[in-house]
């Protein structure tokens, strides 16, 4: 990273008063595991988990947990974001786009989107990072946080994400 990029990153992070925190794994465990397993089964491992023994499944679950525990919070680059799977956040340009996608496709209420995503990100607050998984030879994959990413895109804010490497 050159000096100009470093200065731009610092100014962007200082301008955005959001305190990004890593989500509690146990609170979101079923969603994490479910998304990971679908992604791993279909794209990364290309296995059928129906044939997995309980022990093999527990070992995989523990590997996912260990990867999450060791994951770091980092800025999401435009290159990563534009190629990311399991999200349409890169294409959000306006509040209308945001509500069309998040409310229309996912059924989230506008009041909830405003209260828990737009306001904390726009005004500065504590916000859980989106979770992004990385596996060699595959594009980044969004595990959780589509609404938060979409709000950041709408507001022109570079999000911080928890980057899990498998």
N, C-alpha and C positions, 0 to 999 in steps of 0.2 A: 504494500500500500504506500503510495507516494504522499508527500506532505500535504498537497491540496486535498486529497481524499481523506486524510486523517483530520484535517481542520473541518472539512464539510461534515464528517461523521460526528465530531465533537459538538459542533454547533447544532446539528440536527438533534442529537441526544439531549443537549442542554435546553433547546427550545421546547422539546416535548417533555413535559414534567411527569409523564407516566412512570410509575415504579412497576417494572415488569417482574413478576414472581413466577416461580415454577409451580404448576398445579400439584395438588396432593394426589399422588399416584393411587392411593387406596380409595379415595373418593370417586375417581374416574376409572378405576381398574377394569371394569367390564367393558367400557367403551374402548379403552386403550387396547385391551387384549382382543376384542372383537375386530377392530379395524386392523390391527397387526396381523391377526390370523388370516383375515380375508386377503390382505395384501401379500402376505408371505405365501399363502396357498396358491394364489392365482399368478403372481408375478415373480416373486423372488425365489421361493423354494420349489414351487410347482409340484406340491405334494397334495395328497388327499388326507386330511386330518382324521377322517373316519377310520382310517387304518392305523392310526397312532394308538399306542398303548397309553394308559394313564400315566405311567412313568415318563414316557417320551413327551407327552403333553405337558406334564409338570416341569420337566427340564427346559422345554421351550419357554414356558411361562416365566420361569426363573431367569432365563437369559434375557427376556424382554424387560423384566423388572430390574435386573442388574444394569442393562443398557440405559434404562431410564434414570436410575440412581446416579450413573456416571455422566449423564448428559449435561451439557453446558447451555447457558442462555447466551445467544449470540444474535447479532443483527441479521435479518434475512436479506440476502442480496436480491436485486431485481432479476438477475440471471436465474437464480434458484426459484424465485417466486413465479416467474413467467413459464417455467417448465413443470411446476409442481402438479402432481396428480391429486385427485379427490378434492378439488376446490375450483370454484369459478371466481374467486376473489380478484384475480389479476385483471378481470374484465370489468370490474366495478368502476364507474366513472362519476356517478351522481347518487344523491340520496334516493332518487327514484329507482335506479338500478339496484341499490342496496335493499330497499323494501320489496321490490319485485322478486328478487332472488331469495332473500332470507325469510321474508314473510310469505311470499307467494309459493315458493317451492318447498320450504322447510316448515312453514306453519308457525313460525315464531311471531308472537304478538309485537306490534310496533312499540308499545309502551315498554316492553321488556328489552327490546333492542336498544331503545334510547336510554333507559335507566342503567342497564348493566354493561352496555358496550360503547355506545356513542359518547355519553357524558363522561365516563371515567377516562376515556382515551382523549377526548377533545379538551377537557378541562384539567386533566392531570389527576391521577388517582392510582390506586393499586389495581393492577390488571394481571390476570393469569396469562402466561404466554401461550400462544398456539403451540402445538406439539407437532414436530416434523421429523419423519423417519428417513434415514438414508441407508441405502444398501448399494454396494459396488455394482456399477453397470446399470443402475436404475435411476430414473428421475426422483427427486424428492417427493415424499408422499405425506399429505396432511392427515394426521391422526385425529386431531381435535383443534377447534378454534376457527372455523370458517367465518363465523360472524365477526370475530375480532379482526381477522385479516381483511375482511371486506370493508369494515369501518376504517381501518388504517389506509386502505387503498383510496377510499372515498375522500378521506381527509388529507391525503398526500403525506402520510407519516410512514417512515420506515419502521416496521415492527421488529421487536425482539421475539425470538422463538426458542423453544427448547429443542435442541438438535440431538436426536437419538441416532447413533450409528450402530448398525447391525452387521 
